[in-house]
Amino acid sequence: MSSENTALEATRTEPSVLDSLKRSVVWNYGGTFFFYFFGWQLVFTFMGLWLKAEGMNSTNIGLVSTVMALVAMGLQPVYGYTQDRLGFRKPLYSFVVVCAALMGPFFQFVFKPLIGVDETLAAVVGGVYLSLVLMSGVSVVEAFNERASRANGFEYGHARLFGSLGGATASLVGGVIYAGNPDNVWWAASLAALVLGVLLFLAKVPHQAPEGHRSEADASAHKVSKATILRLLKDRSFLGFVVLMFGTAALYDVFDQQYAIYFSEHVLHGDPETLFSRVVFIQILCEAVVMVFTPWIVNRIGAKRGLQIFAGILVLRVLGSAFVTTTEALIAWRLLAAIEMPFMLVSVMKYITRMFDVKISATAYTLGFGFAKALGVAVFSLTFGYAYDTIGFSSAYVVMAISIALITGVASLLMGDDKGREAPTGELADGADDEEAAPVGV
């Protein structure tokens, strides 16, 4: 009991960002975020351009994203369950890193030749591989680092802001690399993954982890029972959380998928594409700044309120883009994402660890966020892609904004309030040793 009290007391003493940055462990885990999302940003920024230059048609370029989402839907639950069984052990995380390190060889010696042989087959193979690294792999990275942040006593958001800096750096440096030789972008991603691997090897896990999580004799501490999983799936708050992620996190991605096209059609600028890339760069940098303060805000208002703020800003962005389309306004709507994304990232993790059993926090994340979001992207990408062609972007945006608002309302009724709850830290960060279930939502 004393250890539990100590752990809960630790959560009440919130480390400031300056306190966090004085600790090497924060820079270590922040570095893993930086180099992972450096590679992530390179792929999502330049893959479409590279595939088009290699001769792949638009349908098959879209198929790559569809396959990534479908594979992620299948792998997310497996990854989550496996990582919960592993606790603080790193083999699954290492697998993701190894896959990422093969980015350069894959694009150069597998993907590129395969496009010349069969575009559709290339799209399927590429989608499967990229999902291992990105849409499925990201859940392993996020869930492991979040658990480690609580175990090491620092704010997840303070380390996660390095991911935004990595994405911004990739946006800036990637353009120069791509202009020199497009293939070198993927070798740069491989290099980033190798650095990530070194940082993962050095990453500190709790002092009790070597005995508690690496010994076969203590493997029972990591058994995740079916009853625990079923209790999560039946939890009303978890259902509400899934609904919210399906209708907001997914539509965040869907809205951004073709926003550059909408931006280019309305912006009065000689080179709207270049302007848009600069706006995205500024947005990601601002996102990192906002991430510094977001944990402090969410700790005071609660993660549920944080998610509602995220959804509210998304509605504002979508609806504003439909009705106010001046150059200045469209830039402003895009920059609002710098506030929106930190609230989503921080609130998602805090809601999961406060409301559900932390022994299955990775499962709750991969099912409640990863799977729900991937399903939403698969459904809404087709729906709104058709709407853009039939009723136009502006009308489709109005429908999207109304959908987000309605889904948020329904989800809010289902979700319990986490305000006043504390996520276990320190020795309890990986879950209590007994079989007593953690509090669940109402």
ZIMO-V500466 format. One record per pair of residues at least 24 apart in sequence whose C-alpha atoms are under 7 Angstrom apart, sorted by sequence separation. I is the first residue (numbers start at 1). J is the second residue. D is the distance in whole Angstrom. If there is no record, write none. Layout:
i=I j=J d=D
i=I j=J d=D
This chain:
i=416 j=441 d=5
i=314 j=340 d=7
i=416 j=442 d=5
i=313 j=340 d=6
i=310 j=340 d=5
i=100 j=133 d=6
i=310 j=343 d=6
i=99 j=133 d=6
i=310 j=344 d=6
i=96 j=132 d=7
i=307 j=343 d=7
i=96 j=133 d=6
i=306 j=343 d=6
i=307 j=344 d=6
i=307 j=347 d=6
i=96 j=137 d=6
i=306 j=347 d=6
i=303 j=347 d=4
i=93 j=140 d=6
i=303 j=350 d=6
i=304 j=351 d=7
i=93 j=141 d=7
i=290 j=338 d=7
i=294 j=342 d=6
i=303 j=351 d=5
i=290 j=339 d=6
i=294 j=343 d=6
i=298 j=347 d=7
i=287 j=338 d=4
i=291 j=342 d=5
i=295 j=346 d=6
i=279 j=331 d=7
i=283 j=335 d=5
i=286 j=338 d=6
i=287 j=339 d=6
i=290 j=342 d=7
i=152 j=206 d=6
i=283 j=337 d=7
i=284 j=338 d=6
i=151 j=206 d=6
i=283 j=338 d=5
i=287 j=342 d=7
i=67 j=124 d=6
i=71 j=128 d=6
i=148 j=205 d=6
i=56 j=115 d=7
i=60 j=119 d=7
i=64 j=123 d=5
i=68 j=127 d=5
i=72 j=131 d=6
i=266 j=325 d=6
i=267 j=326 d=7
i=268 j=327 d=6
i=60 j=120 d=6
i=63 j=123 d=6
i=64 j=124 d=6
i=67 j=127 d=5
i=68 j=128 d=6
i=71 j=131 d=6
i=76 j=136 d=6
i=267 j=327 d=5
i=67 j=128 d=6
i=75 j=136 d=6
i=79 j=140 d=7
i=61 j=123 d=7
i=64 j=126 d=6
i=65 j=127 d=6
i=68 j=130 d=7
i=252 j=314 d=7
i=56 j=119 d=6
i=60 j=123 d=6
i=64 j=127 d=5
i=68 j=131 d=5
i=72 j=135 d=6
i=248 j=311 d=6
i=355 j=418 d=6
i=72 j=136 d=5
i=354 j=418 d=6
i=69 j=135 d=7
i=68 j=135 d=7
i=263 j=330 d=7
i=351 j=418 d=7
i=354 j=421 d=6
i=354 j=422 d=6
i=354 j=423 d=5
i=353 j=423 d=5
i=359 j=430 d=6
i=322 j=394 d=4
i=358 j=430 d=6
i=359 j=431 d=4
i=322 j=395 d=7
i=358 j=431 d=5
i=108 j=183 d=7
i=322 j=397 d=6
i=322 j=398 d=6
i=319 j=397 d=6
i=107 j=186 d=7
i=318 j=397 d=6
i=319 j=398 d=6
i=357 j=437 d=7
i=357 j=438 d=5
i=104 j=186 d=4
i=319 j=401 d=6
i=356 j=438 d=6
i=357 j=439 d=7
i=103 j=186 d=6
i=104 j=187 d=4
i=318 j=401 d=6
i=356 j=439 d=6
i=103 j=187 d=7
i=355 j=439 d=6
i=356 j=440 d=5
i=104 j=189 d=7
i=355 j=440 d=5
i=103 j=189 d=6
i=104 j=190 d=6
i=315 j=401 d=5
i=355 j=441 d=6
i=103 j=190 d=5
i=102 j=190 d=6
i=101 j=190 d=4
i=315 j=404 d=7
i=100 j=190 d=6
i=101 j=191 d=7
i=315 j=405 d=7
i=101 j=193 d=5
i=100 j=193 d=6
i=101 j=194 d=6
i=40 j=134 d=7
i=97 j=193 d=6
i=311 j=408 d=7
i=97 j=197 d=6
i=171 j=281 d=6
i=168 j=281 d=5
i=304 j=417 d=6
i=304 j=418 d=7
i=303 j=418 d=6
i=29 j=145 d=7
i=168 j=284 d=6
i=302 j=418 d=6
i=88 j=205 d=7
i=167 j=284 d=7
i=168 j=285 d=6
i=302 j=419 d=4
i=301 j=419 d=7
i=164 j=284 d=6
i=165 j=285 d=6
i=88 j=209 d=7
i=164 j=285 d=7
i=164 j=287 d=7
i=165 j=288 d=6
i=250 j=373 d=5
i=254 j=377 d=6
i=89 j=213 d=7
i=164 j=288 d=5
i=245 j=369 d=6
i=249 j=373 d=6
i=250 j=374 d=7
i=88 j=213 d=6
i=89 j=214 d=7
i=37 j=163 d=5
i=41 j=167 d=5
i=87 j=213 d=6
i=242 j=368 d=5
i=246 j=372 d=5
i=250 j=376 d=5
i=251 j=377 d=7
i=254 j=380 d=7
i=33 j=160 d=6
i=161 j=288 d=5
i=241 j=368 d=6
i=242 j=369 d=7
i=245 j=372 d=6
i=246 j=373 d=5
i=250 j=377 d=5
i=254 j=381 d=6
i=34 j=162 d=5
i=38 j=166 d=5
i=42 j=170 d=6
i=245 j=373 d=6
i=30 j=159 d=4
i=33 j=162 d=6
i=34 j=163 d=4
i=37 j=166 d=6
i=38 j=167 d=5
i=41 j=170 d=6
i=42 j=171 d=7
i=246 j=375 d=7
i=247 j=376 d=7
i=29 j=159 d=6
i=30 j=160 d=6
i=33 j=163 d=5
i=37 j=167 d=5
i=41 j=171 d=7
i=161 j=291 d=6
i=242 j=372 d=6
i=246 j=376 d=5
i=31 j=162 d=7
i=34 j=165 d=6
i=35 j=166 d=6
i=38 j=169 d=7
i=30 j=162 d=5
i=34 j=166 d=4
i=38 j=170 d=5
i=42 j=174 d=6
i=50 j=182 d=7
i=26 j=159 d=6
i=158 j=291 d=7
i=20 j=154 d=6
i=157 j=291 d=6
i=158 j=292 d=6
i=87 j=222 d=7
i=157 j=292 d=7
i=86 j=222 d=7
i=85 j=222 d=5
i=20 j=158 d=7
i=85 j=223 d=6
i=157 j=295 d=6
i=15 j=154 d=6
i=85 j=224 d=6
i=15 j=155 d=7
i=17 j=158 d=6
i=42 j=185 d=7
i=39 j=189 d=5
i=39 j=192 d=6
i=248 j=404 d=6
i=35 j=192 d=5
i=36 j=193 d=7
i=247 j=404 d=6
i=35 j=193 d=7
i=36 j=196 d=7
i=247 j=407 d=6
i=35 j=196 d=6
i=244 j=407 d=6
i=32 j=196 d=5
i=244 j=408 d=6
i=32 j=199 d=6
i=244 j=411 d=5
i=31 j=199 d=7
i=32 j=200 d=7
i=243 j=411 d=6
i=241 j=411 d=7
i=28 j=199 d=6
i=240 j=411 d=4
i=240 j=412 d=7
i=29 j=203 d=7
i=240 j=414 d=5
i=241 j=415 d=6
i=28 j=203 d=6
i=240 j=415 d=5
i=237 j=414 d=6
i=236 j=414 d=6
i=237 j=415 d=4
i=25 j=204 d=7
i=236 j=415 d=7
i=237 j=416 d=5
i=157 j=346 d=6
i=237 j=441 d=5
i=235 j=440 d=7
i=236 j=441 d=7
i=237 j=442 d=6
i=235 j=441 d=7
i=236 j=442 d=7
i=221 j=433 d=6
i=143 j=362 d=5
i=143 j=365 d=7
i=139 j=366 d=6
i=139 j=370 d=7
i=153 j=425 d=7
i=153 j=426 d=6
i=151 j=425 d=5
i=152 j=426 d=6
i=17 j=292 d=6
i=84 j=359 d=6
i=150 j=425 d=5
i=151 j=426 d=4
i=84 j=360 d=5
i=150 j=426 d=6
i=151 j=427 d=7
i=84 j=362 d=6
i=151 j=429 d=5
i=83 j=362 d=6
i=84 j=363 d=7
i=150 j=429 d=6
i=81 j=362 d=7
i=80 j=362 d=5
i=81 j=363 d=5
i=147 j=429 d=6
i=80 j=363 d=4
i=147 j=430 d=7
i=77 j=363 d=6
i=80 j=366 d=5
i=77 j=366 d=6
i=76 j=366 d=5
i=77 j=367 d=6
i=76 j=367 d=7
i=76 j=370 d=6
i=76 j=371 d=6
i=73 j=371 d=5
i=73 j=374 d=6
i=72 j=374 d=7
i=73 j=375 d=7
i=69 j=374 d=5
i=69 j=378 d=7
i=66 j=378 d=7
i=87 j=430 d=7
i=11 j=422 d=7
i=8 j=422 d=7
i=11 j=425 d=7
i=8 j=424 d=6
i=7 j=424 d=6
i=8 j=425 d=7
i=7 j=425 d=5
i=7 j=426 d=6
i=7 j=428 d=7
